[in-house]
C-alpha cells in the first residue's frame, strides 16, 4: 500500500487547485482544473484560488468573474 502524499508537497504531474495556499484537488487536464477553480471562485469569492501546473511548476491565479 502506497502512503498518500502530504498536502503541502507539490504534485509531480497534472494540475492541482491551490486554495488559500493549500493544495486541494488534483486534475489530469488544465480544462478540468480551470473549470473546478472557476466554480469554486463563483461560490466563494473571498478565496484565493490558483491552478498549479506540475510540469512547468507554475501557478495561475483565478480571478472572480464579473
mmCIF file as gemmi writes it, N, C-alpha and C atoms, coordinates in Angstrom:
data_model
loop_
_atom_site.group_PDB
_atom_site.id
_atom_site.type_symbol
_atom_site.label_atom_id
_atom_site.label_alt_id
_atom_site.label_comp_id
_atom_site.label_asym_id
_atom_site.label_entity_id
_atom_site.label_seq_id
_atom_site.pdbx_PDB_ins_code
_atom_site.Cartn_x
_atom_site.Cartn_y
_atom_site.Cartn_z
_atom_site.occupancy
_atom_site.B_iso_or_equiv
_atom_site.pdbx_formal_charge
_atom_site.auth_seq_id
_atom_site.auth_asym_id
_atom_site.pdbx_PDB_model_num
ATOM 1 N N . UNK Axp A 1 ? 0.841 -1.186 0 1 0 ? 1 A 1
ATOM 2 C CA . UNK Axp A 1 ? 0 0 0 1 0 ? 1 A 1
ATOM 3 C C . UNK Axp A 1 ? 0.881 1.242 0 1 0 ? 1 A 1
ATOM 4 N N . UNK Axp A 2 ? 0.554 2.164 -0.886 1 0 ? 2 A 1
ATOM 5 C CA . UNK Axp A 2 ? 1.331 3.383 -1.02 1 0 ? 2 A 1
ATOM 6 C C . UNK Axp A 2 ? 0.831 4.446 -0.052 1 0 ? 2 A 1
ATOM 7 N N . UNK Axp A 3 ? 1.745 5.117 0.606 1 0 ? 3 A 1
ATOM 8 C CA . UNK Axp A 3 ? 1.39 6.176 1.545 1 0 ? 3 A 1
ATOM 9 C C . UNK Axp A 3 ? 0.996 7.43 0.762 1 0 ? 3 A 1
ATOM 10 N N . UNK Axp A 4 ? -0.14 8.068 1.101 1 0 ? 4 A 1
ATOM 11 C CA . UNK Axp A 4 ? -0.539 9.283 0.385 1 0 ? 4 A 1
ATOM 12 C C . UNK Axp A 4 ? 0.444 10.417 0.633 1 0 ? 4 A 1
ATOM 13 N N . UNK Axp A 5 ? 0.592 11.274 -0.373 1 0 ? 5 A 1
ATOM 14 C CA . UNK Axp A 5 ? 1.475 12.429 -0.252 1 0 ? 5 A 1
ATOM 15 C C . UNK Axp A 5 ? 0.864 13.456 0.681 1 0 ? 5 A 1
ATOM 16 N N . UNK Axp A 6 ? 1.704 14.203 1.298 1 0 ? 6 A 1
ATOM 17 C CA . UNK Axp A 6 ? 1.259 15.284 2.166 1 0 ? 6 A 1
ATOM 18 C C . UNK Axp A 6 ? 0.627 16.383 1.326 1 0 ? 6 A 1
ATOM 19 N N . UNK Axp A 7 ? -0.308 17.086 1.888 1 0 ? 7 A 1
ATOM 20 C CA . UNK Axp A 7 ? -0.985 18.17 1.178 1 0 ? 7 A 1
ATOM 21 C C . UNK Axp A 7 ? -0.063 19.355 0.932 1 0 ? 7 A 1
ATOM 22 N N . UNK Axp A 8 ? 1.078 19.398 1.618 1 0 ? 8 A 1
ATOM 23 C CA . UNK Axp A 8 ? 1.989 20.521 1.42 1 0 ? 8 A 1
ATOM 24 C C . UNK Axp A 8 ? 3.031 20.236 0.349 1 0 ? 8 A 1
ATOM 25 N N . UNK Axp A 9 ? 3.138 18.995 -0.103 1 0 ? 9 A 1
ATOM 26 C CA . UNK Axp A 9 ? 4.076 18.645 -1.168 1 0 ? 9 A 1
ATOM 27 C C . UNK Axp A 9 ? 3.433 18.914 -2.524 1 0 ? 9 A 1
ATOM 28 N N . UNK Axp A 10 ? 4.186 19.545 -3.394 1 0 ? 10 A 1
ATOM 29 C CA . UNK Axp A 10 ? 3.678 19.84 -4.729 1 0 ? 10 A 1
ATOM 30 C C . UNK Axp A 10 ? 3.56 18.546 -5.537 1 0 ? 10 A 1
ATOM 31 N N . UNK Axp A 11 ? 2.47 18.383 -6.283 1 0 ? 11 A 1
ATOM 32 C CA . UNK Axp A 11 ? 2.325 17.193 -7.124 1 0 ? 11 A 1
ATOM 33 C C . UNK Axp A 11 ? 3.364 17.203 -8.242 1 0 ? 11 A 1
ATOM 34 N N . UNK Axp A 12 ? 3.653 16.027 -8.773 1 0 ? 12 A 1
ATOM 35 C CA . UNK Axp A 12 ? 4.671 15.909 -9.816 1 0 ? 12 A 1
ATOM 36 C C . UNK Axp A 12 ? 4.081 15.783 -11.216 1 0 ? 12 A 1
ATOM 37 N N . UNK Axp A 13 ? 2.758 15.627 -11.313 1 0 ? 13 A 1
ATOM 38 C CA . UNK Axp A 13 ? 2.122 15.529 -12.631 1 0 ? 13 A 1
ATOM 39 C C . UNK Axp A 13 ? 0.709 16.079 -12.555 1 0 ? 13 A 1
ATOM 40 N N . UNK Axp A 14 ? 0.192 16.51 -13.7 1 0 ? 14 A 1
ATOM 41 C CA . UNK Axp A 14 ? -1.179 17.003 -13.777 1 0 ? 14 A 1
ATOM 42 C C . UNK Axp A 14 ? -1.324 18.425 -13.285 1 0 ? 14 A 1
ATOM 43 N N . UNK Axp A 15 ? -2.53 18.752 -12.861 1 0 ? 15 A 1
ATOM 44 C CA . UNK Axp A 15 ? -2.883 20.099 -12.434 1 0 ? 15 A 1
ATOM 45 C C . UNK Axp A 15 ? -3.616 20.015 -11.103 1 0 ? 15 A 1
ATOM 46 N N . UNK Axp A 16 ? -3.333 20.96 -10.216 1 0 ? 16 A 1
ATOM 47 C CA . UNK Axp A 16 ? -3.969 20.957 -8.908 1 0 ? 16 A 1
ATOM 48 C C . UNK Axp A 16 ? -4.515 22.337 -8.596 1 0 ? 16 A 1
ATOM 49 N N . UNK Axp A 17 ? -5.529 22.361 -7.738 1 0 ? 17 A 1
ATOM 50 C CA . UNK Axp A 17 ? -6.036 23.633 -7.242 1 0 ? 17 A 1
ATOM 51 C C . UNK Axp A 17 ? -5.314 23.958 -5.948 1 0 ? 17 A 1
ATOM 52 N N . UNK Axp A 18 ? -4.939 25.209 -5.829 1 0 ? 18 A 1
ATOM 53 C CA . UNK Axp A 18 ? -4.364 25.71 -4.588 1 0 ? 18 A 1
ATOM 54 C C . UNK Axp A 18 ? -5.38 26.71 -4.048 1 0 ? 18 A 1
ATOM 55 N N . UNK Axp A 19 ? -5.907 26.419 -2.866 1 0 ? 19 A 1
ATOM 56 C CA . UNK Axp A 19 ? -6.922 27.27 -2.257 1 0 ? 19 A 1
ATOM 57 C C . UNK Axp A 19 ? -6.33 27.861 -0.988 1 0 ? 19 A 1
ATOM 58 N N . UNK Axp A 20 ? -6.228 29.183 -0.972 1 0 ? 20 A 1
ATOM 59 C CA . UNK Axp A 20 ? -5.637 29.901 0.161 1 0 ? 20 A 1
ATOM 60 C C . UNK Axp A 20 ? -4.299 29.3 0.584 1 0 ? 20 A 1
ATOM 61 N N . UNK Axp A 21 ? -3.473 28.941 -0.41 1 0 ? 21 A 1
ATOM 62 C CA . UNK Axp A 21 ? -2.126 28.462 -0.151 1 0 ? 21 A 1
ATOM 63 C C . UNK Axp A 21 ? -1.981 26.972 0.11 1 0 ? 21 A 1
ATOM 64 N N . UNK Axp A 22 ? -3.074 26.21 0.022 1 0 ? 22 A 1
ATOM 65 C CA . UNK Axp A 22 ? -3.027 24.777 0.293 1 0 ? 22 A 1
ATOM 66 C C . UNK Axp A 22 ? -3.46 23.982 -0.936 1 0 ? 22 A 1
ATOM 67 N N . UNK Axp A 23 ? -2.695 22.942 -1.275 1 0 ? 23 A 1
ATOM 68 C CA . UNK Axp A 23 ? -3.081 22.074 -2.377 1 0 ? 23 A 1
ATOM 69 C C . UNK Axp A 23 ? -4.361 21.341 -2.017 1 0 ? 23 A 1
ATOM 70 N N . UNK Axp A 24 ? -5.314 21.333 -2.943 1 0 ? 24 A 1
ATOM 71 C CA . UNK Axp A 24 ? -6.593 20.668 -2.693 1 0 ? 24 A 1
ATOM 72 C C . UNK Axp A 24 ? -6.831 19.585 -3.729 1 0 ? 24 A 1
ATOM 73 N N . UNK Axp A 25 ? -7.623 19.839 -4.738 1 0 ? 25 A 1
ATOM 74 C CA . UNK Axp A 25 ? -7.985 18.786 -5.69 1 0 ? 25 A 1
ATOM 75 C C . UNK Axp A 25 ? -6.953 18.654 -6.804 1 0 ? 25 A 1
ATOM 76 N N . UNK Axp A 26 ? -6.902 17.46 -7.397 1 0 ? 26 A 1
ATOM 77 C CA . UNK Axp A 26 ? -5.969 17.161 -8.483 1 0 ? 26 A 1
ATOM 78 C C . UNK Axp A 26 ? -6.761 16.803 -9.739 1 0 ? 26 A 1
ATOM 79 N N . UNK Axp A 27 ? -6.294 17.29 -10.895 1 0 ? 27 A 1
ATOM 80 C CA . UNK Axp A 27 ? -6.976 17.064 -12.173 1 0 ? 27 A 1
ATOM 81 C C . UNK Axp A 27 ? -5.955 16.667 -13.229 1 0 ? 27 A 1
ATOM 82 N N . UNK Axp A 28 ? -6.395 15.894 -14.204 1 0 ? 28 A 1
ATOM 83 C CA . UNK Axp A 28 ? -5.475 15.442 -15.252 1 0 ? 28 A 1
ATOM 84 C C . UNK Axp A 28 ? -5.358 16.436 -16.404 1 0 ? 28 A 1
ATOM 85 N N . UNK Axp A 29 ? -6.365 17.288 -16.597 1 0 ? 29 A 1
ATOM 86 C CA . UNK Axp A 29 ? -6.313 18.281 -17.688 1 0 ? 29 A 1
ATOM 87 C C . UNK Axp A 29 ? -6.442 19.689 -17.133 1 0 ? 29 A 1
ATOM 88 N N . UNK Axp A 30 ? -5.894 20.63 -17.873 1 0 ? 30 A 1
ATOM 89 C CA . UNK Axp A 30 ? -5.977 22.036 -17.474 1 0 ? 30 A 1
ATOM 90 C C . UNK Axp A 30 ? -7.419 22.524 -17.523 1 0 ? 30 A 1
ATOM 91 N N . UNK Axp A 31 ? -8.185 22.022 -18.491 1 0 ? 31 A 1
ATOM 92 C CA . UNK Axp A 31 ? -9.583 22.444 -18.621 1 0 ? 31 A 1
ATOM 93 C C . UNK Axp A 31 ? -10.396 22.055 -17.387 1 0 ? 31 A 1
ATOM 94 N N . UNK Axp A 32 ? -10.193 20.832 -16.907 1 0 ? 32 A 1
ATOM 95 C CA . UNK Axp A 32 ? -10.919 20.367 -15.721 1 0 ? 32 A 1
ATOM 96 C C . UNK Axp A 32 ? -10.513 21.17 -14.487 1 0 ? 32 A 1
ATOM 97 N N . UNK Axp A 33 ? -9.229 21.474 -14.367 1 0 ? 33 A 1
ATOM 98 C CA . UNK Axp A 33 ? -8.748 22.249 -13.226 1 0 ? 33 A 1
ATOM 99 C C . UNK Axp A 33 ? -9.31 23.664 -13.258 1 0 ? 33 A 1
ATOM 100 N N . UNK Axp A 34 ? -9.288 24.291 -14.425 1 0 ? 34 A 1
ATOM 101 C CA . UNK Axp A 34 ? -9.816 25.659 -14.547 1 0 ? 34 A 1
ATOM 102 C C . UNK Axp A 34 ? -11.32 25.703 -14.297 1 0 ? 34 A 1
ATOM 103 N N . UNK Axp A 35 ? -12.041 24.703 -14.785 1 0 ? 35 A 1
ATOM 104 C CA . UNK Axp A 35 ? -13.486 24.64 -14.564 1 0 ? 35 A 1
ATOM 105 C C . UNK Axp A 35 ? -13.793 24.51 -13.066 1 0 ? 35 A 1
ATOM 106 N N . UNK Axp A 36 ? -13.062 23.667 -12.37 1 0 ? 36 A 1
ATOM 107 C CA . UNK Axp A 36 ? -13.255 23.5 -10.927 1 0 ? 36 A 1
ATOM 108 C C . UNK Axp A 36 ? -12.883 24.775 -10.175 1 0 ? 36 A 1
ATOM 109 N N . UNK Axp A 37 ? -11.829 25.437 -10.621 1 0 ? 37 A 1
ATOM 110 C CA . UNK Axp A 37 ? -11.395 26.676 -9.977 1 0 ? 37 A 1
ATOM 111 C C . UNK Axp A 37 ? -12.436 27.782 -10.133 1 0 ? 37 A 1
ATOM 112 N N . UNK Axp A 38 ? -12.971 27.935 -11.33 1 0 ? 38 A 1
ATOM 113 C CA . UNK Axp A 38 ? -13.987 28.975 -11.572 1 0 ? 38 A 1
ATOM 114 C C . UNK Axp A 38 ? -15.256 28.673 -10.779 1 0 ? 38 A 1
ATOM 115 N N . UNK Axp A 39 ? -15.657 27.412 -10.733 1 0 ? 39 A 1
ATOM 116 C CA . UNK Axp A 39 ? -16.849 27.042 -9.959 1 0 ? 39 A 1
ATOM 117 C C . UNK Axp A 39 ? -16.652 27.357 -8.478 1 0 ? 39 A 1
ATOM 118 N N . UNK Axp A 40 ? -15.475 27.063 -7.963 1 0 ? 40 A 1
ATOM 119 C CA . UNK Axp A 40 ? -15.181 27.354 -6.565 1 0 ? 40 A 1
ATOM 120 C C . UNK Axp A 40 ? -15.15 28.855 -6.311 1 0 ? 40 A 1
ATOM 121 N N . UNK Axp A 41 ? -14.535 29.584 -7.224 1 0 ? 41 A 1
ATOM 122 C CA . UNK Axp A 41 ? -14.434 31.046 -7.081 1 0 ? 41 A 1
ATOM 123 C C . UNK Axp A 41 ? -15.809 31.699 -7.191 1 0 ? 41 A 1
ATOM 124 N N . UNK Axp A 42 ? -16.695 31.165 -8.041 1 0 ? 42 A 1
ATOM 125 C CA . UNK Axp A 42 ? -18.056 31.691 -8.143 1 0 ? 42 A 1
ATOM 126 C C . UNK Axp A 42 ? -18.818 31.51 -6.834 1 0 ? 42 A 1
ATOM 127 N N . UNK Axp A 43 ? -18.586 30.389 -6.199 1 0 ? 43 A 1
ATOM 128 C CA . UNK Axp A 43 ? -19.324 30.072 -4.975 1 0 ? 43 A 1
ATOM 129 C C . UNK Axp A 43 ? -18.754 30.786 -3.749 1 0 ? 43 A 1
ATOM 130 N N . UNK Axp A 44 ? -17.432 30.884 -3.69 1 0 ? 44 A 1
ATOM 131 C CA . UNK Axp A 44 ? -16.758 31.515 -2.545 1 0 ? 44 A 1
ATOM 132 C C . UNK Axp A 44 ? -15.777 32.56 -3.07 1 0 ? 44 A 1
ATOM 133 N N . UNK Axp A 45 ? -16.264 33.747 -3.333 1 0 ? 45 A 1
ATOM 134 C CA . UNK Axp A 45 ? -15.45 34.802 -3.952 1 0 ? 45 A 1
ATOM 135 C C . UNK Axp A 45 ? -14.276 35.263 -3.097 1 0 ? 45 A 1
ATOM 136 N N . UNK Axp A 46 ? -14.354 35.053 -1.778 1 0 ? 46 A 1
ATOM 137 C CA . UNK Axp A 46 ? -13.301 35.545 -0.895 1 0 ? 46 A 1
ATOM 138 C C . UNK Axp A 46 ? -12.037 34.67 -0.912 1 0 ? 46 A 1
ATOM 139 N N . UNK Axp A 47 ? -12.13 33.463 -1.469 1 0 ? 47 A 1
ATOM 140 C CA . UNK Axp A 47 ? -10.983 32.563 -1.515 1 0 ? 47 A 1
ATOM 141 C C . UNK Axp A 47 ? -9.976 32.998 -2.567 1 0 ? 47 A 1
ATOM 142 N N . UNK Axp A 48 ? -8.716 32.722 -2.286 1 0 ? 48 A 1
ATOM 143 C CA . UNK Axp A 48 ? -7.683 32.899 -3.303 1 0 ? 48 A 1
ATOM 144 C C . UNK Axp A 48 ? -7.489 31.525 -3.947 1 0 ? 48 A 1
ATOM 145 N N . UNK Axp A 49 ? -7.794 31.414 -5.232 1 0 ? 49 A 1
ATOM 146 C CA . UNK Axp A 49 ? -7.734 30.132 -5.935 1 0 ? 49 A 1
ATOM 147 C C . UNK Axp A 49 ? -6.708 30.235 -7.06 1 0 ? 49 A 1
ATOM 148 N N . UNK Axp A 50 ? -5.814 29.239 -7.114 1 0 ? 50 A 1
ATOM 149 C CA . UNK Axp A 50 ? -4.799 29.171 -8.159 1 0 ? 50 A 1
ATOM 150 C C . UNK Axp A 50 ? -4.821 27.78 -8.773 1 0 ? 50 A 1
ATOM 151 N N . UNK Axp A 51 ? -4.398 27.702 -10.035 1 0 ? 51 A 1
ATOM 152 C CA . UNK Axp A 51 ? -4.219 26.417 -10.703 1 0 ? 51 A 1
ATOM 153 C C . UNK Axp A 51 ? -2.72 26.197 -10.823 1 0 ? 51 A 1
ATOM 154 N N . UNK Axp A 52 ? -2.253 25.048 -10.319 1 0 ? 52 A 1
ATOM 155 C CA . UNK Axp A 52 ? -0.834 24.695 -10.337 1 0 ? 52 A 1
ATOM 156 C C . UNK Axp A 52 ? -0.576 23.691 -11.446 1 0 ? 52 A 1
ATOM 157 N N . UNK Axp A 53 ? 0.371 24.009 -12.317 1 0 ? 53 A 1
ATOM 158 C CA . UNK Axp A 53 ? 0.791 23.119 -13.405 1 0 ? 53 A 1
ATOM 159 C C . UNK Axp A 53 ? 2.077 22.417 -12.959 1 0 ? 53 A 1
ATOM 160 N N . UNK Axp A 54 ? 1.997 21.115 -12.709 1 0 ? 54 A 1
ATOM 161 C CA . UNK Axp A 54 ? 3.14 20.373 -12.184 1 0 ? 54 A 1
ATOM 162 C C . UNK Axp A 54 ? 4.286 20.268 -13.19 1 0 ? 54 A 1
ATOM 163 N N . UNK Axp A 55 ? 3.965 20.214 -14.483 1 0 ? 55 A 1
ATOM 164 C CA . UNK Axp A 55 ? 5.009 20.075 -15.496 1 0 ? 55 A 1
ATOM 165 C C . UNK Axp A 55 ? 5.919 21.306 -15.54 1 0 ? 55 A 1
ATOM 166 N N . UNK Axp A 56 ? 5.328 22.493 -15.526 1 0 ? 56 A 1
ATOM 167 C CA . UNK Axp A 56 ? 6.121 23.721 -15.595 1 0 ? 56 A 1
ATOM 168 C C . UNK Axp A 56 ? 6.351 24.342 -14.22 1 0 ? 56 A 1
ATOM 169 N N . UNK Axp A 57 ? 5.729 23.771 -13.179 1 0 ? 57 A 1
ATOM 170 C CA . UNK Axp A 57 ? 5.844 24.26 -11.801 1 0 ? 57 A 1
ATOM 171 C C . UNK Axp A 57 ? 5.438 25.721 -11.683 1 0 ? 57 A 1
ATOM 172 N N . UNK Axp A 58 ? 4.313 26.06 -12.324 1 0 ? 58 A 1
ATOM 173 C CA . UNK Axp A 58 ? 3.808 27.428 -12.277 1 0 ? 58 A 1
ATOM 174 C C . UNK Axp A 58 ? 2.403 27.459 -11.691 1 0 ? 58 A 1
ATOM 175 N N . UNK Axp A 59 ? 2.043 28.629 -11.18 1 0 ? 59 A 1
ATOM 176 C CA . UNK Axp A 59 ? 0.711 28.848 -10.621 1 0 ? 59 A 1
ATOM 177 C C . UNK Axp A 59 ? 0.031 29.961 -11.39 1 0 ? 59 A 1
ATOM 178 N N . UNK Axp A 60 ? -1.278 29.804 -11.62 1 0 ? 60 A 1
ATOM 179 C CA . UNK Axp A 60 ? -2.071 30.828 -12.3 1 0 ? 60 A 1
ATOM 180 C C . UNK Axp A 60 ? -3.22 31.224 -11.398 1 0 ? 60 A 1
ATOM 181 N N . UNK Axp A 61 ? -3.295 32.499 -11.063 1 0 ? 61 A 1
ATOM 182 C CA . UNK Axp A 61 ? -4.364 32.998 -10.202 1 0 ? 61 A 1
ATOM 183 C C . UNK Axp A 61 ? -5.67 33.025 -10.985 1 0 ? 61 A 1
ATOM 184 N N . UNK Axp A 62 ? -6.753 32.57 -10.347 1 0 ? 62 A 1
ATOM 185 C CA . UNK Axp A 62 ? -8.076 32.571 -10.963 1 0 ? 62 A 1
ATOM 186 C C . UNK Axp A 62 ? -8.819 33.786 -10.433 1 0 ? 62 A 1
ATOM 187 N N . UNK Axp A 63 ? -9.221 34.661 -11.354 1 0 ? 63 A 1
ATOM 188 C CA . UNK Axp A 63 ? -9.933 35.88 -10.977 1 0 ? 63 A 1
ATOM 189 C C . UNK Axp A 63 ? -11.422 35.621 -10.863 1 0 ? 63 A 1
ATOM 190 N N . UNK Axp A 64 ? -12.075 36.417 -10.027 1 0 ? 64 A 1
ATOM 191 C CA . UNK Axp A 64 ? -13.53 36.307 -9.877 1 0 ? 64 A 1
ATOM 192 C C . UNK Axp A 64 ? -14.197 36.855 -11.125 1 0 ? 64 A 1
ATOM 193 N N . UNK Axp A 65 ? -15.177 36.125 -11.66 1 0 ? 65 A 1
ATOM 194 C CA . UNK Axp A 65 ? -15.9 36.624 -12.825 1 0 ? 65 A 1
ATOM 195 C C . UNK Axp A 65 ? -16.714 37.862 -12.466 1 0 ? 65 A 1
ATOM 196 N N . UNK Axp A 66 ? -16.93 38.704 -13.445 1 0 ? 66 A 1
ATOM 197 C CA . UNK Axp A 66 ? -17.681 39.944 -13.201 1 0 ? 66 A 1
ATOM 198 C C . UNK Axp A 66 ? -19.124 39.719 -13.094 1 0 ? 66 A 1
